[in-house]
Amino acid sequence: MKTYSNLFLIPFVLIIFFSVFSGFTKISDSFLVEELIRERTNILHGVYFNEIQPEKGEQLLYEIETQPLLASDIKTLREYADTDMDLVKDLEILVLEQTSGLYGYKSYRADILWHMRGLDGDYIQSVDYGIVLKKSGSGYKLSEFNATNP
């Protein structure tokens, strides 16, 4: 009788184990994506508002980005001329859905709420994005960050 109870107990424990820990990976992915986007935003704004030298900004981007996003952001930084740019006060990821995960890449669809400050005052803007992370060493870097058409 004792042997049969173990046959039911082991699958039950495995189901609970995988259910609990699969939830942690989603939280972890969400946290990672949000942190990479926040860091990218802080670096770009630091350069745009003359708080970070452009060369230092490129080095910082290299730590969190990979191609093709890295090349695009470096080109933008090098071509940057003083303009009136709105300040990002904060961001909230409202929706983050993983759409695929193959060969060292993770793709997501995200809806981000940007809290902005412009010449006319504060405003909020919601934008949908396609986000791709690429495995680099033991972690992931931003590879693509594109606004999608509604």
C-alpha positions as CSV (number, residue, x, y, z in Angstrom):
1,M,0.0,0.0,0.0
2,K,2.8,2.4,0.8
3,T,4.4,1.9,-2.7
4,Y,1.2,3.0,-4.4
5,S,0.9,6.2,-2.4
6,N,4.5,7.2,-3.5
7,L,3.5,6.7,-7.1
8,F,0.9,9.4,-6.7
9,L,3.0,11.6,-4.4
10,I,6.0,11.9,-6.8
11,P,4.0,13.2,-9.8
12,F,2.0,15.5,-7.6
13,V,5.2,17.0,-6.1
14,L,6.7,17.4,-9.6
15,I,3.6,19.2,-10.9
16,I,3.6,21.6,-8.0
17,F,7.4,22.2,-8.4
18,F,7.2,23.0,-12.1
19,S,4.1,25.1,-11.7
20,V,5.7,27.3,-9.0
21,F,9.1,27.7,-10.7
22,S,7.7,28.3,-14.2
23,G,6.0,31.4,-12.7
24,F,9.3,32.7,-11.4
25,T,10.9,32.6,-14.8
26,K,8.1,34.9,-16.2
27,I,8.7,37.3,-13.3
28,S,12.4,37.2,-13.9
29,D,12.0,37.8,-17.7
30,S,9.7,40.7,-17.0
31,F,12.1,42.2,-14.6
32,L,15.0,41.7,-17.0
33,V,13.2,43.4,-19.9
34,E,12.1,46.3,-17.8
35,E,15.6,46.9,-16.4
36,L,17.2,46.8,-19.8
37,I,14.7,49.3,-21.2
38,R,15.1,51.6,-18.2
39,E,18.9,51.4,-18.5
40,R,18.8,52.1,-22.2
41,T,16.5,55.1,-21.6
42,N,18.7,56.5,-18.8
43,I,21.8,56.2,-21.0
44,L,20.3,57.8,-24.0
45,H,18.8,60.6,-22.0
46,G,22.1,61.1,-20.1
47,V,23.8,61.7,-23.5
48,Y,21.0,63.9,-24.9
49,F,20.9,66.1,-21.8
50,N,24.7,66.4,-21.6
51,E,25.0,64.4,-18.3
52,I,27.1,61.6,-20.0
53,Q,29.7,62.1,-22.7
54,P,28.7,60.4,-26.0
55,E,31.8,58.1,-25.9
56,K,30.8,56.9,-22.4
57,G,27.2,56.5,-23.5
58,E,28.4,54.2,-26.3
59,Q,30.4,52.1,-23.8
60,L,27.4,51.8,-21.5
61,L,25.1,50.8,-24.4
62,Y,27.6,48.1,-25.4
63,E,27.1,46.5,-22.0
64,I,23.3,46.1,-22.4
65,E,22.7,46.0,-26.2
66,T,23.8,43.9,-29.2
67,Q,23.3,44.2,-32.9
68,P,21.2,45.5,-34.7
69,L,20.0,47.9,-31.9
70,L,23.5,48.8,-30.8
71,A,24.5,50.0,-34.2
72,S,21.3,52.0,-34.5
73,D,21.7,53.7,-31.1
74,I,25.3,54.5,-31.6
75,K,24.5,56.1,-35.0
76,T,21.8,58.1,-33.4
77,L,24.1,59.3,-30.6
78,R,26.8,60.3,-33.1
79,E,24.4,62.2,-35.3
80,Y,22.6,63.8,-32.3
81,A,22.3,67.6,-32.4
82,D,20.7,69.7,-29.7
83,T,17.0,69.6,-30.1
84,D,14.0,70.0,-27.8
85,M,13.5,66.5,-26.5
86,D,10.8,65.5,-24.1
87,L,12.0,64.0,-20.8
88,V,11.0,60.4,-19.8
89,K,10.0,60.7,-16.2
90,D,9.0,57.0,-15.8
91,L,7.8,54.0,-17.7
92,E,5.4,51.1,-16.9
93,I,5.2,47.9,-18.7
94,L,1.5,47.2,-18.9
95,V,1.7,44.0,-21.0
96,L,4.7,41.8,-21.7
97,E,4.1,38.6,-23.6
98,Q,6.8,36.3,-24.8
99,T,6.1,35.4,-28.5
100,S,9.0,33.1,-29.1
101,G,12.2,31.8,-27.7
102,L,14.6,30.0,-30.0
103,Y,18.4,29.6,-30.5
104,G,19.4,32.1,-27.8
105,Y,16.7,34.7,-28.7
106,K,13.6,35.7,-26.8
107,S,11.0,37.8,-28.5
108,Y,8.3,39.8,-26.7
109,R,5.3,42.0,-27.4
110,A,5.1,44.8,-24.9
111,D,2.7,47.7,-24.2
112,I,4.7,50.4,-22.4
113,L,3.2,53.5,-20.7
114,W,5.6,56.4,-20.9
115,H,5.3,59.2,-18.4
116,M,6.7,62.2,-20.1
117,R,7.5,65.9,-19.6
118,G,7.4,68.2,-22.6
119,L,7.3,71.9,-23.2
120,D,3.6,71.9,-22.7
121,G,3.7,70.0,-19.4
122,D,3.4,66.4,-18.4
123,Y,1.7,63.7,-20.4
124,I,1.3,60.0,-20.7
125,Q,1.8,58.0,-23.9
126,S,1.1,54.3,-24.5
127,V,3.2,52.5,-27.2
128,D,3.3,48.9,-28.4
129,Y,6.7,47.4,-29.0
130,G,8.4,44.4,-30.4
131,I,11.4,43.5,-28.2
132,V,14.1,40.9,-28.9
133,L,16.7,39.8,-26.3
134,K,19.8,37.9,-27.5
135,K,21.8,35.6,-25.2
136,S,25.2,37.0,-24.6
137,G,27.5,35.2,-22.2
138,S,25.5,34.2,-19.2
139,G,22.8,36.8,-19.7
140,Y,20.7,38.6,-22.3
141,K,21.1,41.9,-24.1
142,L,18.6,44.0,-26.0
143,S,18.8,43.2,-29.7
144,E,15.7,44.9,-31.1
145,F,13.3,47.5,-29.6
146,N,10.8,48.7,-32.2
147,A,7.5,50.4,-31.9
148,T,4.8,48.4,-33.7
149,N,2.1,49.9,-35.9
150,P,-1.4,49.8,-34.3
